[in-house]
């Protein structure tokens, strides 16, 4: 029988790459809007109306960025059927690893038992997973690595002002990972990415870590956001990025089975779906409602959840679209791997051994 599925376009000279497996880790502490409203002047209704968020998961002291990244990575490797010694490079996207060096990626590579792979962190905020996926696809295509592990992990709960009604409810913790490797046909389309540095102050850290040095009582640097400006920019600027990603992949909007945007705000997701003209049959990621904005982890978490829940089937095409601090953005079309055997969900804290990194809940911020 002839395979009539739409195919992703890719350079003829490169090795085709695809997402072979996916995994995730959801922290054990489920935080409801009502729980947050004990500290902020808000309500469950206001939060849901403004953002779509009902709950988010925050890491306990034992659930470090390293531990969560390792858990998601090992799950992705099992799903792909790839042993850690076949991983040629580990890429970790995060803004919440509070050690400047060494990289989180080298620790993850060691913990999973990889054999001296290339390993590095990247900082592209909420677009970080898509950035890592693009780099991994190019590595496989250029034959510099046969298999690349891409991880997005965040513990943003310790970078919030928990008394700020504009940011305290927005962010969640978690990790998502994907194994990228060679395939019979292209499974990851060319990336459309870029940045708009004129908006770099719209999502930022409130102060440099240097402000803590030699200044007794200096406030802990936290996330600040000019929410209205970010909403406006994302709702209108990201639609053309999605259109270009489809064009570069050589597929049409009607060929999609899923749309997986960064889970920043449910209203932004609905605006993007409308602006792209998505057919009603296309599954749209709305995991923001349960997980909040988990930055670099949001897209792999959403992919894992949609596949596990049967909301979308493996083998279909998905448009990934992300934006974050900088402002940076990225989009690409991917062919979905088969549904993973282990669904995402609250994970026992004991499953993640404690490693370097402590929780500091003293913060300050602003938001959508």
Secondary structure as UniProt FT lines:
FT   TURN            12..13
FT   STRAND          17..26
FT   STRAND          29..32
FT   HELIX           33..36
FT   TURN            37..39
FT   HELIX           44..51
FT   STRAND          55..58
FT   TURN            61..62
FT   HELIX           65..80
FT   HELIX           84..86
FT   STRAND          89..93
FT   HELIX           104..112
FT   STRAND          118..122
FT   HELIX           125..127
FT   HELIX           128..142
FT   STRAND          147..155
FT   HELIX           156..159
FT   TURN            162..163
FT   TURN            165..170
FT   STRAND          173..182
FT   STRAND          192..195
FT   HELIX           197..199
FT   TURN            200..201
FT   STRAND          203..205
FT   HELIX           209..212
FT   TURN            213..214
FT   TURN            216..217
FT   STRAND          223..225
FT   HELIX           227..249
FT   HELIX           253..255
FT   STRAND          258..261
FT   HELIX           266..276
FT   TURN            280..281
FT   STRAND          283..284
FT   HELIX           288..291
FT   HELIX           295..297
FT   HELIX           298..308
FT   TURN            309..310
FT   TURN            314..315
FT   STRAND          317..324
FT   TURN            325..327
FT   STRAND          328..335
FT   HELIX           349..351
//
